[in-house]
Amino acid sequence: MKENMGNPLHLTSVNHISLVCRSLEESIDFYKNVLGFVPVRRPGSFDFNGAWLFSYGIGIHLLQSEDPENMSKKTEINPKDNHISFQCESMGAVEKLLKEMGIEYKRQRVEEGGVYVDQLFFHDPDGFMIEICNCDNLPVIPLAGEMVRSCSRVNLQIMQHQQQVHVVQP
């Protein structure tokens, strides 16, 4: 097995995800009004229809399908399918709003060592899976060689700083 090489590509963060959609307008509406993303300028040199949105430190790049009628659409909500996950402040508030908006979702609870994580899964207009969770409750425990950490960005930044201090000190 290969030895862990740290960060061989010197990555710093996730920049964006790109999604092909049937209706650009419907997808923009969903990502703005359901998930709170804000439309941002995209390069004018693109010769295809699309939109860029940004929030929570990540971009969503929507691309209008060239053949929307032949795009397959997932209808079954399967938590084991490809998805993007967002941490939230209140699972109860999210669930209430999803109900009010008439968005079908699936609720799931994960337990590990007495720690509970609640998850809500639902689809965007094209069947791409979205998860909303309180995943920060669950610590990220490396398999070997590193310290326990949380999913939260703050805890990750603290952990990265501690690793840098350990590297610098003799």
Helices and strands as residue ranges (DSSP letters): E 16-21, H 24-33, E 38-40, E 50-55, E 58-64, G 68-70, E 83-87, H 91-101, E 106-112, E 115-123, E 129-133, G 135-137, E 139-140, E 149-150, H 153-168
